[in-house]
């Protein structure tokens, strides 16, 4: 099951909906390279089939 996250910049502007695993992989990489992050998660959407 995929978890879809609504991602926002740090000012609260909506950026995109993204798979949880992909989002966290990108955030971890960004933090290790820059020492900070530029996006956050506001809501988690779980599609139920």
N, CA, C and O atoms as a GROMACS GRO file, in nm:
protein
  196
    1UNK      N    1   0.084  -0.118   0.000
    1UNK     CA    2   0.000   0.000   0.000
    1UNK      C    3   0.088   0.124   0.000
    1UNK      O    4   0.183   0.133   0.078
    2UNK      N    5   0.059   0.218  -0.087
    2UNK     CA    6   0.131   0.343  -0.094
    2UNK      C    7   0.069   0.445  -0.001
    2UNK      O    8  -0.053   0.453   0.014
    3UNK      N    9   0.154   0.522   0.062
    3UNK     CA   10   0.107   0.636   0.140
    3UNK      C   11   0.142   0.761   0.063
    3UNK      O   12   0.258   0.782   0.029
    4UNK      N   13   0.044   0.844   0.036
    4UNK     CA   14   0.067   0.967  -0.036
    4UNK      C   15   0.072   1.083   0.062
    4UNK      O   16  -0.018   1.100   0.144
    5UNK      N   17   0.178   1.162   0.052
    5UNK     CA   18   0.197   1.277   0.139
    5UNK      C   19   0.174   1.405   0.062
    5UNK      O   20   0.214   1.417  -0.054
    6UNK      N   21   0.110   1.501   0.125
    6UNK     CA   22   0.100   1.636   0.070
    6UNK      C   23   0.223   1.710   0.118
    6UNK      O   24   0.241   1.729   0.238
    7UNK      N   25   0.310   1.752   0.026
    7UNK     CA   26   0.433   1.819   0.064
    7UNK      C   27   0.420   1.969   0.045
    7UNK      O   28   0.354   2.016  -0.048
    8UNK      N   29   0.483   2.043   0.134
    8UNK     CA   30   0.479   2.189   0.137
    8UNK      C   31   0.619   2.244   0.156
    8UNK      O   32   0.705   2.176   0.212
    9UNK      N   33   0.643   2.366   0.108
    9UNK     CA   34   0.769   2.428   0.143
    9UNK      C   35   0.760   2.475   0.287
    9UNK      O   36   0.654   2.462   0.349
   10UNK      N   37   0.866   2.528   0.342
   10UNK     CA   38   0.866   2.563   0.483
   10UNK      C   39   0.778   2.684   0.514
   10UNK      O   40   0.750   2.710   0.631
   11UNK      N   41   0.734   2.757   0.412
   11UNK     CA   42   0.641   2.868   0.430
   11UNK      C   43   0.496   2.821   0.428
   11UNK      O   44   0.405   2.900   0.456
   12UNK      N   45   0.473   2.693   0.396
   12UNK     CA   46   0.338   2.638   0.395
   12UNK      C   47   0.271   2.635   0.260
   12UNK      O   48   0.152   2.604   0.252
   13UNK      N   49   0.343   2.666   0.152
   13UNK     CA   50   0.288   2.661   0.017
   13UNK      C   51   0.291   2.518  -0.034
   13UNK      O   52   0.396   2.452  -0.032
   14UNK      N   53   0.176   2.470  -0.082
   14UNK     CA   54   0.166   2.334  -0.135
   14UNK      C   55   0.258   2.318  -0.254
   14UNK      O   56   0.262   2.403  -0.343
   15UNK      N   57   0.333   2.206  -0.256
   15UNK     CA   58   0.422   2.177  -0.368
   15UNK      C   59   0.372   2.061  -0.453
   15UNK      O   60   0.361   2.074  -0.575
   16UNK      N   61   0.341   1.948  -0.388
   16UNK     CA   62   0.302   1.829  -0.464
   16UNK      C   63   0.252   1.720  -0.371
   16UNK      O   64   0.267   1.730  -0.249
   17UNK      N   65   0.194   1.617  -0.429
   17UNK     CA   66   0.163   1.494  -0.358
   17UNK      C   67   0.269   1.394  -0.400
   17UNK      O   68   0.300   1.380  -0.518
   18UNK      N   69   0.325   1.323  -0.301
   18UNK     CA   70   0.437   1.235  -0.330
   18UNK      C   71   0.431   1.110  -0.242
   18UNK      O   72   0.383   1.115  -0.129
   19UNK      N   73   0.479   0.999  -0.295
   19UNK     CA   74   0.488   0.875  -0.220
   19UNK      C   75   0.576   0.895  -0.097
   19UNK      O   76   0.681   0.959  -0.106
   20UNK      N   77   0.534   0.841   0.017
   20UNK     CA   78   0.605   0.861   0.144
   20UNK      C   79   0.751   0.817   0.136
   20UNK      O   80   0.840   0.892   0.176
   21UNK      N   81   0.775   0.698   0.086
   21UNK     CA   82   0.911   0.646   0.082
   21UNK      C   83   1.002   0.734  -0.004
   21UNK      O   84   1.116   0.762   0.034
   22UNK      N   85   0.954   0.776  -0.120
   22UNK     CA   86   1.033   0.862  -0.209
   22UNK      C   87   1.060   0.997  -0.142
   22UNK      O   88   1.170   1.050  -0.151
   23UNK      N   89   0.958   1.053  -0.076
   23UNK     CA   90   0.975   1.182  -0.008
   23UNK      C   91   1.082   1.172   0.100
   23UNK      O   92   1.172   1.256   0.104
   24UNK      N   93   1.074   1.072   0.186
   24UNK     CA   94   1.171   1.060   0.294
   24UNK      C   95   1.311   1.032   0.242
   24UNK      O   96   1.409   1.081   0.300
   25UNK      N   97   1.325   0.955   0.134
   25UNK     CA   98   1.457   0.932   0.074
   25UNK      C   99   1.517   1.065   0.026
   25UNK      O  100   1.635   1.091   0.049
   26UNK      N  101   1.435   1.147  -0.040
   26UNK     CA  102   1.483   1.276  -0.090
   26UNK      C  103   1.518   1.372   0.024
   26UNK      O  104   1.618   1.443   0.016
   27UNK      N  105   1.436   1.374   0.129
   27UNK     CA  106   1.462   1.464   0.243
   27UNK      C  107   1.590   1.422   0.316
   27UNK      O  108   1.670   1.508   0.355
   28UNK      N  109   1.611   1.293   0.334
   28UNK     CA  110   1.733   1.246   0.400
   28UNK      C  111   1.856   1.285   0.318
   28UNK      O  112   1.957   1.328   0.374
   29UNK      N  113   1.848   1.269   0.186
   29UNK     CA  114   1.960   1.305   0.099
   29UNK      C  115   1.986   1.456   0.106
   29UNK      O  116   2.100   1.499   0.119
   30UNK      N  117   1.880   1.536   0.099
   30UNK     CA  118   1.893   1.681   0.105
   30UNK      C  119   1.957   1.724   0.238
   30UNK      O  120   2.044   1.810   0.240
   31UNK      N  121   1.913   1.663   0.349
   31UNK     CA  122   1.968   1.699   0.480
   31UNK      C  123   2.116   1.662   0.490
   31UNK      O  124   2.195   1.738   0.545
   32UNK      N  125   2.152   1.546   0.438
   32UNK     CA  126   2.292   1.504   0.446
   32UNK      C  127   2.382   1.593   0.361
   32UNK      O  128   2.499   1.613   0.394
   33UNK      N  129   2.329   1.646   0.251
   33UNK     CA  130   2.409   1.732   0.162
   33UNK      C  131   2.412   1.878   0.209
   33UNK      O  132   2.516   1.944   0.198
   34UNK      N  133   2.299   1.930   0.259
   34UNK     CA  134   2.288   2.073   0.291
   34UNK      C  135   2.281   2.103   0.440
   34UNK      O  136   2.306   2.216   0.482
   35UNK      N  137   2.248   2.004   0.521
   35UNK     CA  138   2.234   2.026   0.664
   35UNK      C  139   2.100   2.084   0.704
   35UNK      O  140   2.079   2.118   0.821
   36UNK      N  141   2.009   2.096   0.609
   36UNK     CA  142   1.873   2.144   0.637
   36UNK      C  143   1.779   2.088   0.530
   36UNK      O  144   1.823   2.030   0.431
   37UNK      N  145   1.650   2.106   0.552
   37UNK     CA  146   1.551   2.060   0.455
   37UNK      C  147   1.472   2.179   0.404
   37UNK      O  148   1.469   2.284   0.467
   38UNK      N  149   1.408   2.162   0.290
   38UNK     CA  150   1.330   2.271   0.230
   38UNK      C  151   1.182   2.237   0.216
   38UNK      O  152   1.103   2.319   0.169
   39UNK      N  153   1.144   2.114   0.255
   39UNK     CA  154   1.005   2.071   0.242
   39UNK      C  155   0.958   2.005   0.370
   39UNK      O  156   1.038   1.956   0.449
   40UNK      N  157   0.827   2.003   0.388
   40UNK     CA  158   0.766   1.937   0.503
   40UNK      C  159   0.638   1.868   0.459
   40UNK      O  160   0.590   1.888   0.348
   41UNK      N  161   0.583   1.788   0.549
   41UNK     CA  162   0.460   1.714   0.523
   41UNK      C  163   0.350   1.771   0.611
   41UNK      O  164   0.371   1.794   0.730
   42UNK      N  165   0.234   1.793   0.553
   42UNK     CA  166   0.123   1.843   0.631
   42UNK      C  167   0.021   1.733   0.660
   42UNK      O  168  -0.028   1.721   0.772
   43UNK      N  169  -0.012   1.654   0.558
   43UNK     CA  170  -0.116   1.553   0.572
   43UNK      C  171  -0.073   1.424   0.505
   43UNK      O  172   0.001   1.426   0.406
   44UNK      N  173  -0.118   1.312   0.558
   44UNK     CA  174  -0.093   1.182   0.497
   44UNK      C  175  -0.225   1.130   0.441
   44UNK      O  176  -0.326   1.127   0.511
   45UNK      N  177  -0.223   1.089   0.314
   45UNK     CA  178  -0.340   1.031   0.248
   45UNK      C  179  -0.312   0.885   0.220
   45UNK      O  180  -0.210   0.853   0.158
   46UNK      N  181  -0.398   0.795   0.263
   46UNK     CA  182  -0.382   0.653   0.241
   46UNK      C  183  -0.498   0.603   0.156
   46UNK      O  184  -0.611   0.593   0.206
   47UNK      N  185  -0.473   0.571   0.028
   47UNK     CA  186  -0.579   0.518  -0.055
   47UNK      C  187  -0.617   0.377  -0.009
   47UNK      O  188  -0.530   0.293   0.014
   48UNK      N  189  -0.745   0.352   0.005
   48UNK     CA  190  -0.793   0.220   0.044
   48UNK      C  191  -0.869   0.162  -0.073
   48UNK      O  192  -0.963   0.222  -0.125
   49UNK      N  193  -0.827   0.043  -0.114
   49UNK     CA  194  -0.891  -0.020  -0.229
   49UNK      C  195  -0.972  -0.138  -0.187
   49UNK      O  196  -1.034  -0.204  -0.271
   0.00000   0.00000   0.00000
